[in-house]
């Protein structure tokens, strides 16, 4: 039974990683095979040499390697998630062990330790089922930055160290004192774990709040700029129309005098001034979306932009959500274009269609290399990683407000983002 206790404990680590931390298994068949071989090695060592100290560490190393090969994550994140799962599982195990000690004291007999491990596994499975039913929690855990999990591992490491020291200090005390200290330690350790979880939740909320404020500032800036540009263009067009008859008379005079050089020069001057008064290069039939796209594209003249389709100007989507969706789409596309070689063709294509009351958005852009869309969410290529990486997260939240769907794909060195908003 001791061997089963060990194996259930190892299984609990994997359940915690896949069910709580929301890691994904690799699709590589070779890595699956290698992970299976390592698992067989762990099982054999556990049953054949359960009490060998050296082989205990070998067994732990094999478990770690199995995790590394089986999980589809970045190496740094794999290592930290393994350590976090190995240590933070005590948030479930510590209360169960303490209760078992109390029951042993009351019944005056030892309980089977495997029963406690089975109960731990069932509690973890129950927690996983709860997370599966709440997509927001699962998404939050999946997108939580790696350094938060590292802090969680440090908390679990400290909690284990404090518990071990307390057990050594109480070794020569009577059983009643050990029970009291054990309960106090359980409460202390659980509070430490809860504070760690609370800190992660608050930190994420603060980052999202900051990102939301930045988007609101962006929304106000774009609105002001949009109307200023409209006013300026209107004034320039009125000025041009006011002087148009004078320009026609002047060109007619040069034509009658057959002064072709002056006529040509004058036409060029009029044309140059007319070019300064230009309508929007982007027109999707929605002024605010035009302003968002124009604002980003005006800074990137080397990127060719094309658009098919229009949307109703009175579409039932909040301007703030439109800003979140389109600003993140166009910025990500521009960033991808800017990472291309200088001689590469840079372009962005946008499709907008209304199918009955549903809005379909599709944006394409070239990429330098294939993008792993599974790792896309929560990641950023910006140097200021602390304040970035939430763009796609915010985009998805905005889409979900309208029961919409978001998908990303990469094929033939083209990145494709597709969004469907229902009943808008």
VENGILIN-V966510 format. One record per pair of residues at least 12 apart in sequence whose ideal C-beta (glycine too) atoms are under 10 Angstrom apart, sorted by sequence separation. I is the first residue (numbers start at 1). GAP is how many residues later the second one is. D is the distance in whole Angstrom. If there is no record, write none. Layout:
BEGIN
[[I,GAP,D] [I,GAP,D]]
END
This chain:
BEGIN
[[67,12,9] [99,12,10] [100,12,9] [166,12,9] [169,12,8] [170,12,8] [250,12,9] [251,12,6] [254,12,6] [281,12,9] [282,12,5] [293,12,7] [334,12,9] [336,12,9] [350,12,7] [351,12,8] [377,12,9] [378,12,8] [379,12,10] [380,12,9] [406,12,7] [407,12,8] [45,13,7] [46,13,6] [100,13,8] [103,13,10] [250,13,9] [253,13,10] [254,13,9] [280,13,9] [281,13,7] [282,13,10] [333,13,10] [349,13,8] [350,13,5] [351,13,8] [377,13,10] [378,13,10] [379,13,8] [405,13,8] [406,13,5] [407,13,9] [45,14,5] [64,14,9] [67,14,8] [68,14,7] [167,14,9] [280,14,6] [282,14,10] [293,14,8] [333,14,9] [334,14,7] [349,14,7] [350,14,8] [377,14,10] [378,14,7] [392,14,8] [405,14,7] [406,14,8] [44,15,10] [64,15,8] [67,15,5] [100,15,8] [101,15,10] [166,15,6] [167,15,8] [170,15,9] [251,15,6] [282,15,7] [333,15,5] [348,15,7] [349,15,5] [350,15,10] [377,15,5] [378,15,6] [404,15,6] [405,15,5] [406,15,10] [42,16,9] [43,16,10] [46,16,10] [66,16,10] [97,16,9] [100,16,5] [166,16,8] [250,16,6] [251,16,7] [281,16,7] [282,16,10] [333,16,9] [348,16,7] [349,16,8] [376,16,6] [377,16,6] [392,16,8] [404,16,6] [405,16,9] [41,17,9] [42,17,6] [45,17,7] [99,17,9] [281,17,9] [290,17,10] [333,17,9] [347,17,8] [348,17,5] [402,17,10] [403,17,10] [404,17,4] [405,17,8] [41,18,8] [42,18,9] [44,18,10] [64,18,6] [67,18,8] [166,18,9] [167,18,8] [330,18,7] [347,18,7] [348,18,9] [377,18,10] [402,18,9] [403,18,8] [404,18,6] [42,19,10] [43,19,10] [63,19,8] [64,19,9] [67,19,9] [96,19,10] [97,19,6] [100,19,9] [163,19,9] [166,19,5] [247,19,8] [251,19,8] [329,19,9] [346,19,8] [347,19,7] [377,19,8] [402,19,5] [403,19,5] [404,19,10] [42,20,5] [96,20,5] [97,20,10] [99,20,9] [165,20,10] [247,20,9] [250,20,9] [330,20,8] [346,20,7] [399,20,6] [401,20,9] [402,20,6] [403,20,8] [404,20,8] [41,21,5] [42,21,6] [96,21,9] [289,21,10] [329,21,8] [345,21,7] [398,21,9] [399,21,8] [402,21,7] [403,21,10] [40,22,10] [41,22,10] [64,22,9] [163,22,6] [166,22,9] [247,22,9] [248,22,10] [289,22,7] [344,22,7] [395,22,9] [399,22,7] [402,22,6] [38,23,10] [39,23,8] [42,23,10] [63,23,9] [93,23,8] [96,23,6] [97,23,9] [162,23,7] [163,23,9] [166,23,10] [247,23,5] [282,23,7] [284,23,6] [396,23,9] [398,23,9] [399,23,10] [38,24,5] [39,24,9] [41,24,9] [42,24,7] [93,24,8] [96,24,6] [281,24,7] [282,24,10] [283,24,8] [284,24,10] [285,24,9] [286,24,8] [289,24,9] [326,24,9] [344,24,8] [395,24,8] [14,25,10] [37,25,10] [38,25,8] [41,25,9] [95,25,10] [163,25,9] [282,25,6] [284,25,7] [285,25,4] [286,25,6] [288,25,9] [305,25,9] [340,25,9] [392,25,9] [38,26,9] [60,26,9] [93,26,10] [94,26,10] [159,26,9] [162,26,7] [163,26,6] [244,26,9] [247,26,9] [281,26,10] [284,26,5] [285,26,6] [286,26,8] [287,26,7] [289,26,9] [340,26,6] [38,27,5] [39,27,6] [92,27,9] [93,27,5] [96,27,7] [162,27,7] [243,27,9] [247,27,10] [283,27,8] [284,27,6] [285,27,7] [286,27,5] [292,27,10] [303,27,10] [339,27,10] [340,27,8] [341,27,7] [38,28,4] [92,28,6] [95,28,9] [285,28,6] [286,28,9] [289,28,10] [305,28,9] [337,28,6] [339,28,8] [340,28,5] [10,29,9] [37,29,9] [38,29,9] [92,29,9] [159,29,8] [160,29,9] [284,29,9] [286,29,7] [305,29,10] [336,29,5] [337,29,7] [339,29,5] [377,29,10] [35,30,8] [36,30,9] [38,30,9] [90,30,10] [92,30,10] [93,30,9] [159,30,4] [162,30,8] [240,30,9] [243,30,9] [244,30,10] [285,30,9] [289,30,9] [292,30,7] [296,30,9] [300,30,10] [303,30,8] [333,30,6] [335,30,9] [336,30,7] [337,30,9] [339,30,9] [34,31,8] [35,31,5] [38,31,7] [39,31,9] [89,31,8] [92,31,5] [93,31,9] [158,31,9] [159,31,9] [286,31,10] [288,31,6] [292,31,6] [296,31,7] [303,31,7] [332,31,9] [333,31,8] [334,31,8] [336,31,5] [337,31,10] [377,31,9] [7,32,10] [10,32,7] [34,32,8] [35,32,8] [37,32,10] [38,32,9] [91,32,10] [92,32,6] [159,32,10] [291,32,9] [292,32,10] [295,32,8] [329,32,7] [333,32,4] [336,32,8] [376,32,6] [10,33,9] [35,33,9] [36,33,10] [156,33,9] [159,33,5] [240,33,7] [286,33,10] [289,33,6] [292,33,9] [293,33,7] [296,33,10] [297,33,7] [300,33,10] [304,33,10] [329,33,10] [330,33,8] [332,33,8] [333,33,9] [34,34,10] [35,34,5] [36,34,9] [89,34,10] [92,34,10] [155,34,9] [158,34,7] [159,34,7] [239,34,9] [240,34,7] [288,34,6] [289,34,9] [292,34,5] [293,34,9] [296,34,5] [300,34,6] [303,34,5] [325,34,10] [329,34,5] [333,34,10] [373,34,8] [374,34,9] [376,34,9] [7,35,8] [34,35,5] [35,35,4] [89,35,7] [92,35,7] [288,35,8] [291,35,10] [292,35,5] [295,35,9] [296,35,6] [299,35,8] [302,35,8] [303,35,8] [326,35,8] [330,35,9] [336,35,8] [373,35,4] [6,36,9] [7,36,7] [10,36,8] [33,36,9] [34,36,9] [35,36,9] [91,36,10] [156,36,9] [240,36,9] [286,36,8] [289,36,9] [290,36,10] [293,36,9] [294,36,10] [297,36,10] [302,36,9] [325,36,7] [329,36,10] [373,36,7] [6,37,10] [31,37,9] [32,37,8] [155,37,6] [156,37,7] [159,37,9] [236,37,9] [237,37,10] [240,37,6] [289,37,6] [292,37,9] [293,37,6] [296,37,9] [297,37,8] [300,37,7] [303,37,10] [326,37,9] [371,37,8] [373,37,6] [31,38,5] [32,38,7] [155,38,7] [158,38,10] [236,38,10] [239,38,8] [288,38,9] [289,38,10] [292,38,7] [296,38,6] [300,38,8] [361,38,9] [371,38,9] [372,38,8] [6,39,10] [7,39,6] [30,39,9] [31,39,7] [238,39,10] [292,39,10] [315,39,8] [371,39,4] [376,39,9] [3,40,9] [6,40,5] [7,40,9] [31,40,9] [155,40,8] [156,40,8] [236,40,7] [237,40,6] [286,40,10] [302,40,9] [370,40,5] [5,41,10] [6,41,9] [28,41,9] [31,41,9] [152,41,8] [155,41,4] [236,41,4] [289,41,10] [304,41,8] [305,41,10] [306,41,7] [307,41,9] [308,41,8] [309,41,8] [311,41,5] [316,41,9] [369,41,9] [370,41,8] [376,41,10] [3,42,10] [4,42,9] [28,42,10] [154,42,9] [155,42,9] [235,42,9] [236,42,9] [237,42,9] [284,42,9] [303,42,10] [304,42,7] [305,42,7] [306,42,8] [307,42,7] [308,42,7] [309,42,6] [310,42,6] [311,42,8] [312,42,7] [315,42,10] [317,42,8] [339,42,8] [370,42,9] [371,42,9] [373,42,9] [3,43,5] [4,43,9] [26,43,7] [153,43,10] [233,43,10] [234,43,10] [302,43,10] [303,43,5] [304,43,4] [305,43,5] [306,43,5] [307,43,4] [308,43,5] [309,43,4] [310,43,9] [311,43,6] [316,43,10] [359,43,9] [361,43,9] [367,43,7] [370,43,7] [371,43,10] [373,43,10] [2,44,9] [3,44,5] [6,44,7] [23,44,9] [26,44,6] [28,44,8] [152,44,5] [155,44,9] [233,44,6] [302,44,6] [303,44,7] [304,44,8] [305,44,8] [306,44,7] [307,44,8] [308,44,7] [309,44,5] [310,44,8] [315,44,7] [332,44,9] [358,44,10] [369,44,7] [371,44,6] [373,44,10] [2,45,10] [3,45,9] [5,45,9] [25,45,6] [26,45,7] [27,45,7] [151,45,7] [152,45,8] [232,45,9] [233,45,8] [302,45,10] [303,45,6] [304,45,9] [305,45,8] [306,45,10] [307,45,7] [308,45,8] [309,45,8] [335,45,9] [336,45,9] [359,45,8] [361,45,9] [362,45,10] [364,45,10] [367,45,10] [368,45,8] [370,45,9] [371,45,10] [3,46,10] [25,46,7] [26,46,4] [233,46,7] [300,46,8] [335,46,7] [358,46,9] [366,46,9] [367,46,6] [3,47,5] [23,47,9] [24,47,7] [25,47,6] [26,47,9] [152,47,9] [233,47,9] [312,47,9] [335,47,8] [366,47,6] [367,47,7] [2,48,6] [23,48,5] [24,48,5] [148,48,9] [151,48,7] [152,48,7] [282,48,10] [300,48,9] [311,48,6] [332,48,10] [366,48,6] [367,48,5] [2,49,8] [10,49,8] [14,49,9] [23,49,7] [24,49,7] [148,49,10] [151,49,8] [311,49,10] [332,49,10] [365,49,7] [366,49,8] [6,50,9] [10,50,9] [13,50,7] [17,50,7] [21,50,9] [23,50,6] [230,50,9] [309,50,10] [311,50,9] [364,50,6] [365,50,6] [13,51,10] [148,51,8] [149,51,9] [229,51,8] [297,51,8] [309,51,8] [364,51,7] [365,51,9] [10,52,10] [14,52,8] [18,52,9] [21,52,9] [148,52,5] [151,52,9] [296,52,10] [309,52,9] [363,52,9] [364,52,5] [365,52,9] [6,53,8] [10,53,5] [14,53,7] [17,53,9] [18,53,8] [147,53,10] [148,53,10] [309,53,9] [363,53,7] [364,53,8] [9,54,10] [13,54,8] [17,54,7] [23,54,8] [226,54,10] [308,54,9] [362,54,7] [363,54,5] [364,54,10] [23,55,8] [145,55,9] [148,55,7] [293,55,9] [362,55,7] [363,55,8] [10,56,9] [14,56,8] [17,56,10] [21,56,9] [144,56,7] [147,56,10] [148,56,8] [307,56,10] [335,56,10] [361,56,8] [362,56,5] [363,56,9] [10,57,10] [14,57,9] [144,57,10] [230,57,8] [293,57,8] [361,57,7] [362,57,8] [23,58,6] [145,58,9] [306,58,10] [360,58,8] [361,58,4] [362,58,10] [21,59,10] [22,59,10] [23,59,10] [141,59,10] [144,59,10] [145,59,9] [332,59,7] [360,59,8] [361,59,8] [21,60,5] [140,60,9] [144,60,7] [227,60,9] [230,60,10] [305,60,10] [331,60,7] [332,60,8] [359,60,8] [360,60,6] [361,60,8] [17,61,9] [20,61,10] [21,61,10] [88,61,8] [91,61,10] [140,61,8] [143,61,9] [226,61,6] [229,61,10] [230,61,9] [289,61,10] [359,61,7] [360,61,8] [23,62,9] [84,62,9] [145,62,9] [226,62,7] [229,62,8] [303,62,9] [328,62,9] [329,62,9] [358,62,6] [359,62,4] [18,63,10] [21,63,7] [289,63,9] [328,63,4] [329,63,10] [332,63,9] [358,63,7] [359,63,8] [17,64,6] [20,64,9] [21,64,6] [84,64,9] [85,64,9] [88,64,5] [91,64,10] [140,64,7] [223,64,10] [226,64,8] [227,64,9] [327,64,9] [328,64,7] [357,64,9] [358,64,5] [359,64,9] [16,65,9] [17,65,7] [20,65,8] [81,65,8] [84,65,4] [87,65,8] [88,65,7] [91,65,8] [94,65,8] [223,65,7] [226,65,4] [229,65,8] [328,65,10] [349,65,9] [355,65,9] [357,65,8] [358,65,7] [359,65,5] [16,66,10] [19,66,10] [80,66,6] [83,66,8] [84,66,7] [87,66,5] [90,66,6] [94,66,9] [97,66,10] [222,66,7] [225,66,7] [226,66,9] [229,66,10] [284,66,8] [286,66,9] [328,66,7] [329,66,7] [356,66,10] [357,66,5] [358,66,7] [17,67,8] [18,67,9] [21,67,9] [79,67,10] [80,67,8] [82,67,10] [83,67,8] [84,67,9] [85,67,10] [86,67,8] [87,67,9] [88,67,8] [89,67,8] [222,67,10] [224,67,10] [285,67,9] [324,67,9] [327,67,10] [328,67,5] [347,67,10] [349,67,10] [350,67,10] [351,67,9] [354,67,10] [356,67,9] [357,67,6] [14,68,10] [16,68,8] [17,68,4] [20,68,8] [77,68,9] [78,68,10] [80,68,10] [81,68,6] [84,68,5] [85,68,9] [87,68,8] [88,68,5] [91,68,9] [140,68,10] [223,68,7] [226,68,8] [282,68,9] [284,68,6] [327,68,9] [328,68,10] [13,69,8] [16,69,4] [17,69,9] [20,69,9] [77,69,5] [80,69,5] [81,69,9] [83,69,9] [84,69,4] [87,69,3] [88,69,10] [90,69,7] [94,69,8] [219,69,9] [222,69,5] [225,69,9] [226,69,8] [229,69,10] [325,69,9] [326,69,9] [344,69,10] [15,70,9] [16,70,8] [76,70,6] [80,70,5] [83,70,4] [84,70,9] [86,70,8] [87,70,6] [90,70,7] [105,70,6] [221,70,10] [222,70,6] [225,70,7] [324,70,5] [325,70,6] [328,70,9] [354,70,9] [13,71,10] [14,71,8] [16,71,10] [20,71,10] [76,71,10] [79,71,10] [80,71,10] [81,71,10] [82,71,9] [83,71,9] [84,71,10] [85,71,10] [86,71,10] [87,71,10] [88,71,9] [104,71,9] [105,71,8] [324,71,6] [325,71,10] [13,72,5] [16,72,7] [17,72,10] [20,72,10] [74,72,8] [77,72,8] [80,72,9] [81,72,9] [84,72,7] [87,72,8] [222,72,9] [324,72,10] [326,72,10] [12,73,8] [13,73,5] [16,73,5] [73,73,9] [77,73,10] [80,73,6] [83,73,8] [87,73,7] [90,73,8] [105,73,9] [106,73,10] [219,73,9] [222,73,6] [321,73,10] [324,73,8] [325,73,5] [340,73,10] [12,74,9] [13,74,10] [15,74,9] [76,74,9] [79,74,10] [83,74,8] [86,74,10] [101,74,9] [105,74,6] [218,74,9] [221,74,8] [222,74,10] [321,74,10] [324,74,4] [325,74,7] [13,75,10] [16,75,10] [104,75,10] [323,75,9] [324,75,9] [10,76,9] [13,76,6] [16,76,9] [321,76,9] [322,76,8] [332,76,10] [9,77,10] [12,77,6] [101,77,8] [102,77,6] [105,77,10] [218,77,9] [321,77,4] [324,77,10] [325,77,10] [101,78,7] [320,78,8] [321,78,8] [336,78,10] [325,79,9] [336,79,6] [9,80,8] [12,80,8] [102,80,8] [318,80,9] [321,80,6] [12,81,8] [98,81,9] [101,81,6] [102,81,8] [317,81,9] [321,81,8] [325,81,9] [101,82,9] [333,82,8] [318,83,8] [321,83,10] [332,83,8] [9,84,9] [98,84,5] [99,84,10] [317,84,9] [318,84,9] [333,84,8] [97,85,9] [98,85,6] [101,85,10] [317,85,7] [332,85,7] [98,86,10] [316,86,9] [98,87,8] [99,87,9] [317,87,10] [94,88,10] [95,88,10] [98,88,4] [329,88,6] [97,89,8] [98,89,9] [328,89,9] [96,90,10] [329,90,8] [94,91,8] [95,91,6] [98,91,9] [94,92,5] [95,92,9] [98,92,10] [325,92,10] [94,93,10] [326,93,10] [94,94,10] [95,94,9] [325,94,7] [94,95,5] [95,95,7] [94,96,7] [223,96,8] [325,96,9] [222,97,9] [91,98,8] [90,99,7] [91,99,7] [94,99,8] [219,99,10] [90,100,9] [219,100,7] [223,100,9] [321,100,9] [91,101,9] [92,101,10] [219,101,6] [222,101,7] [91,102,4] [218,102,10] [219,102,10] [221,102,10] [90,103,8] [91,103,8] [219,103,9] [220,103,10] [321,103,10] [20,104,8] [216,104,7] [219,104,5] [317,104,7] [12,105,8] [15,105,10] [19,105,7] [88,105,7] [91,105,9] [215,105,7] [218,105,6] [219,105,9] [222,105,8] [316,105,9] [8,106,7] [11,106,9] [15,106,7] [19,106,8] [22,106,10] [87,106,10] [91,106,8] [215,106,10] [218,106,9] [315,106,9] [5,107,9] [20,107,7] [216,107,9] [316,107,8] [317,107,5] [5,108,6] [6,108,10] [8,108,10] [9,108,6] [12,108,6] [16,108,6] [19,108,7] [20,108,7] [88,108,8] [212,108,9] [215,108,6] [216,108,10] [219,108,9] [316,108,5] [4,109,10] [5,109,5] [8,109,4] [12,109,6] [15,109,5] [19,109,3] [22,109,8] [88,109,9] [215,109,6] [218,109,6] [315,109,6] [4,110,6] [5,110,9] [7,110,9] [8,110,6] [11,110,7] [15,110,7] [18,110,8] [19,110,9] [22,110,10] [1,111,7] [2,111,8] [3,111,10] [5,111,8] [6,111,9] [9,111,8] [12,111,9] [13,111,10] [16,111,9] [19,111,10] [20,111,7] [1,112,8] [2,112,8] [5,112,5] [8,112,8] [9,112,9] [12,112,6] [15,112,9] [16,112,9] [19,112,7] [212,112,9] [215,112,7] [312,112,9] [1,113,5] [4,113,8] [5,113,9] [8,113,6] [11,113,9] [12,113,10] [15,113,7] [19,113,8] [211,113,9] [215,113,9] [311,113,9] [1,114,9] [4,114,9] [22,115,9] [1,116,10] [22,116,6] [20,117,10] [22,117,8] [20,118,9] [22,118,9] [23,118,10] [24,118,9] [19,119,9] [22,119,5] [23,119,8] [21,120,6] [22,120,4] [20,121,7] [21,121,8] [22,121,9] [19,122,10] [22,122,9] [21,123,8] [21,128,7] [21,131,10] [214,173,8] [215,175,10] [211,176,8] [214,176,10] [215,176,10] [210,177,7] [211,177,9] [211,178,9] [212,178,9] [207,179,8] [211,179,5] [215,179,7] [207,180,8] [210,180,9] [211,180,8] [214,180,10] [207,181,10] [207,182,9] [208,182,7] [211,182,8] [212,182,7] [207,183,6] [211,183,6] [215,183,9] [208,185,8] [212,185,9] [204,186,9] [207,186,10] [208,186,8] [204,189,10] [208,189,8] [146,232,10] [145,233,7] [143,234,6] [144,234,8] [145,234,10] [142,235,8] [143,235,4] [142,236,8] [143,236,9] [139,238,8] [147,238,10] [139,239,10] [147,239,10] [145,240,8] [145,241,9] [145,244,7] [143,246,9] [143,247,9] [143,249,9] [143,250,6] [140,253,9] [143,253,10] [139,254,8] [139,257,8] [139,258,9] [136,261,9] [139,261,10] [136,264,9] [135,265,9] [77,298,10] [72,300,9] [73,301,10] [74,301,7] [72,302,7] [73,302,8] [72,303,8] [74,305,9] [27,347,9] [24,350,7] [24,351,9]]
END
